[in-house]
Amino acid sequence: MFHLLSSLFVPTTRKVTRDENGKKNIIKYSIKDSQNSFITFHSTITASEVYINNLKDKHVPIQPFIVVIGVPLKPEQIYLFFDSIKYKFFCIVRAIDVCFKIIHLFNLQYPLQSSAVWMFIQKLFYNITTKYDSSHPMITQIIHELKK
């Protein structure tokens, strides 16, 4: 269910970058980008390490995210990747809980790709409001419907 939240809260965030010539490039994130910045699924540990090394090679900051070895309905192993360390978990809910708390403990921003998913988790499960929150009408509407 958590992996599917990216489909419900389609990423609307865009990132503007400039190339060497000063030309603007606008990056619009996809549902798959959102899912990969939140939870990634790999068949083996080696495949997950290759994925993480590819992220490092791009020289972009890597926010904490969850790595699942196996298939979504039957994970073999669950890890939280943070600061080049993988922490092992036995429950996806616990991994998401610790990931959320790490983000807030170290005062990190939610990954742009999955910020709406993290905002939904923040509002629904933790009932936290901060001055950095972005407004997302669909999050408010769905939380209101769920609390009825």
N, C-alpha and C positions, 0 to 999 in steps of 0.2 A: 504494500500500500504506500509506503513512504517513497518508493522509487517512482510511483505513478503520480505523485503530487506535482512533479514538473510538467505533466500533461495538463493538469488542472490549472496551475498557475503558470501559464506560458510566459517565458521571459520577455520582458518589454525593455529591459535595460540595453542601452547602446553605449559603446565605448568609442570615443574619437581619438585617433592616433595620428601622428604625422610621420611621413617617411623622411628619408635623407634630404629630399628636395623640398620639403615643407608642404607637400600635398596632403590634404586631409583624407584619412581613411576612416570610414564608419563601420564598426563591427557590430552586427546584430546577432545576438546569441539565439541558438536553437534549443528545442526541448532536449535534444541529446546532449548539448553543451551543459545545460542545467543539470541533467541527470549525472553526467560525469563529474561535475564539481561537487556533487552531493554524495552519491554512492556509485562506485564502479564495480562491475562484475568481470571476473577473469577466470579462465579454466584452471590455471596453475599459478603458484606463487611466482614462478619465473616470468610469466606473462604480465603479472602485476608490477614486478620490478622493472620490466622493459617499459611499461606505460609510465611509471614514475620517473624513470630516467629520461624519457622523451619530454616530460613536463619540465624537468630540470634543465634540459638542453635548450629550451625556449627562453630561459632566463626571465621567467615571470614569477612573481610570488605565488607560492603554492599554499593555499589555505588548508586547514584540516579537512579531511574527507574520509569516507569509509570505503574500504576495499573488501569485497566479498569474493571468496574463492568458491567456485561452484555455480549452481544455477539459482535464480531468485527464490524459488519455492523450496529448495533444499540446499542451503549453503553448507559447505564443508568447514570453512574457516571465515572468521570475521575479524578485520583489523581496522584500527583507526590510524591513519597516517598523519603524523604531525611532526614537523621539524626534523625530517629525515629518520624518524623512528616509527616503527609499527607496533601498536599496542594491541594485544589479542583480546577478543571478547567472545563470549559464548551466546550473546543475545543481541540482535540488531537494535532493539529499543535501547538497551544500555549503551551501545556504541554511539547512537545518535545523541543520547543524553549527555554523555561525556564530551562528545564533539561540540555540542552546543555550549556546554560549560567552559570548555577550553577557549572557544571563540570569545566568550564574555570575560573570562578571567584575564586573558592577555589583551583585552580591548581591541580585538581584531574586527575588521569589517567582514560582513558576509561576502562570500564570493559573488561577484556581479551576476554570474550566470544563474545562480540559484538563490538569489537574495529573497525572492518572493516565497520560496519554500521555507527558508529559515525564518522569515518574518511570520509565516503562518504557524510554525512550531512555537515560536516565541510567544505569540498572542494566545494561541489555544491552550497549550500545555503548561506554560510558565506564567501567563498573565502578566507579562512585563511590558512596560512602555518606556521608551527612552527618547531623548531629544533627537536622536539620529534616525528614528523610524521613518520609513518612507510610506506614503499612503498608497494603498492598493485596495480599491473598492471591492474587488472580488473576495479578498481575504476577509474583510469586515462582514460582507454578506454571508459567506459560508460559515463563519464562526457564529454569527447570529442564528443561522438556521440550525446548526449543530447543537446550540445551547437551548433550543426550544424544548 
